[in-house]
Amino acid sequence: MAVPLTTVIKDEPYSVLLSQDGLSRGKLLKPSRIRVDKIFTIEKKLVVMSIGFVNDVVFDRIKKELNKIF
């Protein structure tokens, strides 16, 4: 499962603000928003780059936004 990131950080429904301190691993070049409402799947062999992994706090926020959708 993957979620798109955007550097357009205006407040959008079903999105979570992400900064470098929200990552447990990786490097974020700019503050971004995770678009929780745009989740998609992708074949692993098609992934060109991984930006990083969110920490538990951000992951909890993502789950909260997902619960709002369902």
C-alpha positions as CSV (number, residue, x, y, z in Angstrom):
1,M,0.0,0.0,0.0
2,A,1.2,3.5,-0.8
3,V,0.0,7.0,-0.4
4,P,0.8,10.0,-2.5
5,L,2.7,13.0,-1.0
6,T,2.2,16.6,-2.1
7,T,4.3,19.6,-1.3
8,V,1.2,21.7,-1.6
9,I,0.6,21.9,2.1
10,K,-2.8,23.7,2.2
11,D,-5.3,22.1,4.5
12,E,-7.1,19.4,2.6
13,P,-9.7,17.0,4.0
14,Y,-8.4,13.5,4.7
15,S,-4.7,14.6,4.7
16,V,-1.9,14.6,7.2
17,L,0.8,17.2,7.4
18,L,4.3,15.5,7.3
19,S,7.6,17.1,8.2
20,Q,11.1,15.5,8.7
21,D,10.4,14.8,12.4
22,G,7.4,12.6,11.3
23,L,9.7,10.1,9.7
24,S,11.3,7.2,11.6
25,R,13.5,6.6,8.6
26,G,14.3,8.5,5.4
27,K,14.7,12.1,4.3
28,L,11.9,14.5,3.4
29,L,13.1,17.3,1.2
30,K,10.1,19.6,1.9
31,P,7.2,19.7,4.3
32,S,4.4,17.7,2.6
33,R,0.9,16.4,3.0
34,I,0.0,12.7,2.9
35,R,-3.2,12.3,0.9
36,V,-4.9,9.5,2.8
37,D,-8.0,9.6,0.5
38,K,-5.7,8.6,-2.5
39,I,-4.4,5.3,-1.2
40,F,-3.3,2.9,-4.0
41,T,-1.4,-0.4,-4.5
42,I,1.6,-0.8,-6.7
43,E,3.7,-3.7,-7.7
44,K,6.9,-3.7,-5.7
45,K,9.1,-4.0,-8.8
46,L,7.6,-0.7,-10.1
47,V,8.7,1.3,-7.1
48,V,11.6,3.5,-8.1
49,M,12.3,5.2,-4.8
50,S,11.1,5.1,-1.2
51,I,11.1,8.4,0.6
52,G,10.9,6.9,4.0
53,F,8.7,5.5,6.8
54,V,6.4,7.5,9.0
55,N,6.8,7.2,12.8
56,D,4.0,5.8,15.1
57,V,2.5,9.3,15.8
58,V,2.0,10.1,12.1
59,F,0.8,6.5,11.4
60,D,-1.9,7.0,14.1
61,R,-3.0,10.2,12.4
62,I,-3.2,8.4,9.1
63,K,-5.4,5.7,10.7
64,K,-7.7,8.4,12.2
65,E,-8.2,10.0,8.8
66,L,-8.9,6.6,7.2
67,N,-11.5,5.9,9.8
68,K,-13.3,9.2,8.8
69,I,-13.5,7.9,5.2
70,F,-15.0,4.6,6.2
